[in-house]
Amino acid sequence: MSLNNKVIIITGASSGIGKALAYELASRGANLVLGARQFVTLCEITSDIQKQFNVKALAVQCDVTVEDDCALLVKQAKLTFNRVDVLINNAGISMRALFQDLDLQVLKSLMDVNFWGTVYTTKHALPEILKTQGSIVGVSSIAGYKGLPGRTGYSASKFAMNGFLDALRVENLKTGVHIMTACPGFTASNIRNTALNKDAKQQGESSLEEDKMMTAEEVAKAIAKGLENRSRTLVLTGQGKLTVFLSKFFPAWLDKLVYNVFAKEKDPLLK
């Protein structure tokens, strides 16, 4: 499937993978509707994209935890372009705290953004995507396959996203709608800096070695290629593929490996 002239909605498009996707898809000729809370930043991105590429880009302020915002995002896309071909559910937040220590508001916040944000936007976009037999993408995580210590809410929200998209895919086997779940491994982005701590406040710095991770631009290229190929699932990085494999066949051993990895992070939660 060529992405040229396709109308693509991206949530969480003001930074990280979402921003990288905007530039990557624009380079392939797609027209964009970008949603995020940071409206000024979105406007700067859309302006830059339209200068660099011969495409149209629209910025829409959108908090995916608010269903009306998600409905408006899709409505603006339809009013501007009269169609929606692709929805990329990218908006997400992370966390870092042991479950025994955290305020339960942390888990609620992650479910609201990562899971309900996907559900709300997909619900309002699906009628339009059914018309175009287009694509719905969820930017999930390897944490949606394997629970990660200190990230109970993040893993729970990504497991929920994966299950939701998996069921939606089966429902649409004969409608022509393409559902793709993209699961990057650790990606160098702002998500760990904005991750919530045990008190539901942003931690402000990463506890992992960002320079050894896959870049947001590399993830964006893989997702764009997956869209063109109408892939079912993308599991990115060798570490990610190994994690999925071990979770199926050697789950107890994987528990120990994951524990050891996270016991070595900066200021470890596991002692």
C-alpha positions as CSV (number, residue, x, y, z in Angstrom):
1,M,0.0,0.0,0.0
2,S,1.4,3.4,-1.0
3,L,1.1,6.1,1.7
4,N,1.1,8.8,-0.9
5,N,-1.9,11.1,-0.4
6,K,-3.2,9.0,2.4
7,V,-4.8,10.9,5.3
8,I,-3.1,9.8,8.6
9,I,-4.0,10.7,12.1
10,I,-1.2,10.5,14.7
11,T,-1.8,10.9,18.4
12,G,1.0,12.0,20.7
13,A,2.7,13.7,17.7
14,S,4.5,16.5,19.5
15,S,7.6,14.4,20.5
16,G,9.4,11.1,20.3
17,I,8.0,8.3,18.0
18,G,4.9,10.4,17.2
19,K,7.0,13.3,15.9
20,A,9.4,11.0,14.0
21,L,6.4,9.3,12.4
22,A,5.0,12.7,11.3
23,Y,8.2,13.4,9.4
24,E,8.7,9.9,8.0
25,L,5.1,9.6,6.7
26,A,5.2,13.1,5.3
27,S,8.4,12.1,3.4
28,R,6.3,9.3,1.8
29,G,3.6,11.7,0.7
30,A,1.0,11.3,3.4
31,N,-1.2,14.2,4.6
32,L,-1.3,14.4,8.4
33,V,-3.6,15.3,11.2
34,L,-1.4,15.6,14.3
35,G,-2.9,15.4,17.8
36,A,-1.3,16.2,21.2
37,R,-1.7,18.4,24.2
38,Q,1.2,20.6,23.2
39,F,-0.6,22.7,20.6
40,V,2.2,25.3,20.0
41,T,4.7,22.6,19.4
42,L,2.3,20.8,17.1
43,C,1.9,24.0,15.0
44,E,5.6,24.4,14.7
45,I,5.9,20.7,13.5
46,T,3.1,21.1,11.0
47,S,4.6,24.3,9.6
48,D,8.0,22.7,9.2
49,I,6.6,19.6,7.6
50,Q,4.6,21.7,5.0
51,K,7.8,23.6,4.2
52,Q,9.9,20.5,3.7
53,F,7.4,18.2,1.9
54,N,4.6,18.7,-0.6
55,V,1.9,17.6,1.8
56,K,-0.8,19.1,4.0
57,A,-0.5,18.9,7.8
58,L,-3.1,19.9,10.4
59,A,-2.5,20.4,14.2
60,V,-5.3,19.6,16.6
61,Q,-5.0,20.1,20.4
62,C,-6.0,16.8,21.8
63,D,-5.8,15.1,25.3
64,V,-6.5,11.4,24.5
65,T,-7.9,10.9,28.0
66,V,-10.9,13.1,27.1
67,E,-13.2,11.3,24.7
68,D,-14.6,14.6,23.3
69,D,-11.1,15.6,22.3
70,C,-10.6,12.3,20.5
71,A,-13.9,12.7,18.7
72,L,-12.9,16.3,17.6
73,L,-9.6,15.0,16.3
74,V,-11.3,12.6,14.0
75,K,-14.0,15.2,13.0
76,Q,-11.3,17.8,12.1
77,A,-9.6,15.2,9.9
78,K,-12.8,14.4,8.1
79,L,-13.8,18.1,7.7
80,T,-10.4,19.0,6.3
81,F,-9.7,16.0,4.1
82,N,-13.1,14.3,3.8
83,R,-11.6,10.9,4.6
84,V,-9.4,9.1,7.1
85,D,-7.1,6.3,5.9
86,V,-4.9,5.5,8.9
87,L,-5.1,6.1,12.6
88,I,-1.9,5.7,14.6
89,N,-2.5,5.4,18.3
90,N,0.9,6.6,19.6
91,A,0.1,8.8,22.6
92,G,1.5,7.2,25.8
93,I,3.2,7.7,29.1
94,S,5.3,5.4,31.3
95,M,6.1,5.0,35.0
96,R,8.8,3.9,37.3
97,A,7.9,2.7,40.8
98,L,7.4,-0.5,42.7
99,F,3.7,-1.4,43.1
100,Q,4.0,-1.5,46.8
101,D,5.2,2.1,47.0
102,L,3.0,3.9,44.4
103,D,-0.1,5.9,44.5
104,L,-2.8,4.1,42.6
105,Q,-3.4,7.3,40.6
106,V,-0.3,6.3,38.7
107,L,-1.9,3.2,37.3
108,K,-5.1,5.0,36.6
109,S,-3.2,7.7,34.6
110,L,-1.4,5.2,32.5
111,M,-4.6,3.3,31.7
112,D,-6.3,6.5,30.8
113,V,-3.7,7.5,28.3
114,N,-2.3,4.3,27.0
115,F,-5.4,2.1,26.9
116,W,-8.5,4.4,27.0
117,G,-6.8,6.9,24.7
118,T,-6.5,4.1,22.1
119,V,-10.0,3.0,22.7
120,Y,-11.6,6.5,22.4
121,T,-9.7,7.5,19.2
122,T,-10.3,4.1,17.6
123,K,-14.0,4.2,18.4
124,H,-14.5,7.5,16.6
125,A,-12.1,6.8,13.7
126,L,-13.4,3.3,12.9
127,P,-16.5,4.3,10.9
128,E,-14.3,6.4,8.6
129,I,-11.6,3.8,8.3
130,L,-14.2,1.2,7.4
131,K,-15.1,3.4,4.4
132,T,-11.6,3.5,3.2
133,Q,-10.6,0.0,4.3
134,G,-7.6,1.6,5.9
135,S,-5.4,0.9,8.9
136,I,-5.5,1.2,12.7
137,V,-2.1,1.0,14.4
138,G,-1.3,0.8,18.0
139,V,2.2,1.8,19.1
140,S,2.5,-0.7,22.0
141,S,5.7,-2.1,23.6
142,I,7.5,-5.3,24.5
143,A,6.1,-4.5,27.9
144,G,2.8,-5.6,26.4
145,Y,4.3,-9.1,26.1
146,K,6.3,-9.3,29.3
147,G,5.6,-7.6,32.6
148,L,8.5,-5.3,33.6
149,P,9.4,-4.6,37.3
150,G,8.7,-1.1,38.3
151,R,6.4,-0.7,35.4
152,T,3.3,-2.5,36.5
153,G,0.9,0.2,35.2
154,Y,2.8,0.5,31.9
155,S,2.8,-3.3,31.3
156,A,-0.9,-3.5,32.3
157,S,-1.9,-0.7,29.9
158,K,0.1,-2.2,27.0
159,F,-1.2,-5.7,27.6
160,A,-4.7,-4.2,27.5
161,M,-3.9,-2.4,24.3
162,N,-2.6,-5.5,22.7
163,G,-5.7,-7.5,23.7
164,F,-8.0,-4.8,22.4
165,L,-6.3,-4.6,19.0
166,D,-6.1,-8.3,18.7
167,A,-9.8,-8.7,19.3
168,L,-10.5,-5.8,16.9
169,R,-8.4,-7.5,14.3
170,V,-10.5,-10.6,14.4
171,E,-13.7,-8.6,14.3
172,N,-12.5,-7.0,11.1
173,L,-11.0,-10.0,9.3
174,K,-13.6,-9.6,6.5
175,T,-14.1,-5.8,6.4
176,G,-10.8,-4.9,4.7
177,V,-9.6,-2.9,7.7
178,H,-6.0,-3.5,8.6
179,I,-5.0,-3.7,12.3
180,M,-1.3,-3.5,13.2
181,T,0.3,-3.7,16.6
182,A,3.8,-2.2,16.7
183,C,6.0,-3.2,19.7
184,P,9.3,-1.4,19.9
185,G,11.8,-2.4,22.5
186,F,13.5,0.4,24.5
187,T,13.5,3.5,22.3
188,A,15.5,6.7,22.8
189,S,12.8,9.3,23.5
190,N,11.4,11.6,26.1
191,I,9.0,8.9,27.5
192,R,11.3,7.9,30.5
193,N,11.9,11.6,31.4
194,T,8.2,12.2,31.6
195,A,7.5,8.8,33.3
196,L,5.5,9.0,36.5
197,N,7.2,8.2,39.8
198,K,5.4,6.7,42.8
199,D,3.7,10.0,43.6
200,A,2.4,10.4,40.1
201,K,4.9,13.2,39.2
202,Q,7.3,13.2,36.3
203,Q,10.6,11.6,37.3
204,G,12.6,14.1,35.1
205,E,15.4,11.8,34.0
206,S,15.9,8.4,32.4
207,S,17.2,5.5,34.5
208,L,18.4,3.6,31.4
209,E,21.2,4.1,28.9
210,E,19.4,6.0,26.1
211,D,22.4,6.1,23.7
212,K,22.3,2.3,23.3
213,M,18.6,2.3,22.3
214,M,16.8,2.2,19.0
215,T,16.1,5.8,17.8
216,A,12.6,7.2,17.3
217,E,13.4,7.7,13.6
218,E,14.3,4.0,13.2
219,V,11.0,3.0,14.9
220,A,9.1,5.4,12.6
221,K,10.7,3.9,9.5
222,A,9.8,0.4,10.6
223,I,6.2,1.4,11.3
224,A,5.9,3.1,7.9
225,K,7.2,0.0,6.2
226,G,4.7,-2.1,8.2
227,L,1.9,0.1,7.1
228,E,2.9,-0.2,3.4
229,N,3.1,-4.0,3.8
230,R,-0.1,-4.1,5.9
231,S,1.8,-6.2,8.5
232,R,0.0,-7.8,11.4
233,T,2.6,-7.3,14.2
234,L,5.9,-5.6,14.4
235,V,8.3,-6.7,17.2
236,L,11.4,-4.4,17.0
237,T,15.0,-5.0,18.1
238,G,16.7,-8.3,18.7
239,Q,16.2,-8.0,22.4
240,G,12.5,-7.5,21.8
241,K,12.2,-10.5,19.6
242,L,14.1,-12.6,22.1
243,T,11.9,-11.5,24.9
244,V,8.7,-12.5,23.0
245,F,10.2,-15.9,22.2
246,L,11.4,-16.6,25.7
247,S,8.0,-15.5,27.2
248,K,6.3,-18.2,25.2
249,F,8.8,-21.1,25.8
250,F,10.9,-20.3,28.9
251,P,8.8,-17.9,31.0
252,A,10.4,-18.7,34.4
253,W,13.9,-18.2,33.0
254,L,12.9,-14.9,31.4
255,D,11.6,-13.7,34.8
256,K,15.1,-14.1,36.2
257,L,16.7,-12.4,33.2
258,V,14.4,-9.5,33.4
259,Y,15.0,-9.1,37.1
260,N,18.7,-9.0,36.6
261,V,18.5,-6.4,33.8
262,F,16.4,-4.0,35.9
263,A,18.5,-4.6,39.0
264,K,21.4,-2.9,37.1
265,E,19.5,0.2,36.0
266,K,20.5,3.6,37.5
267,D,19.2,4.0,41.0
268,P,17.6,0.5,40.9
269,L,14.3,-0.2,42.4
270,L,15.3,-3.9,42.7
271,K,18.0,-4.6,45.2
